[in-house]
């Protein structure tokens, strides 16, 4: 009985260490980083290779709609904060026709 009690106490103490004050937790970034400068370089009529050069390889290519590429970036901070950014580009006949998401091309472009 004593061993069982010691085991339960040890398991409780160990499981409580994840919230122990002063423990450093790392940030966990995932996906494609897209910046406003990258979006400003996009022009209607660009082909797949030109868009890939500017934005990089998309995280998701829609298998049912070949003309859509999705760029998703998430980061979970060590303090528990979570943020998510989305950006999509759409092609018709191999040419860029529109973009959508958290970034918009600047009006001066």
Secondary structure, DSSP 8 states (H G I E B T S, - for coil): -HHHHHHHHHHHHHHGGGG-TT-----EEEE----HHHHHT--TT-BHHHHHHHH-S-SEE-SS-TTEEEEEEEEE-TTS-EEEEEEEEEEETTEEEEEEES----TT-
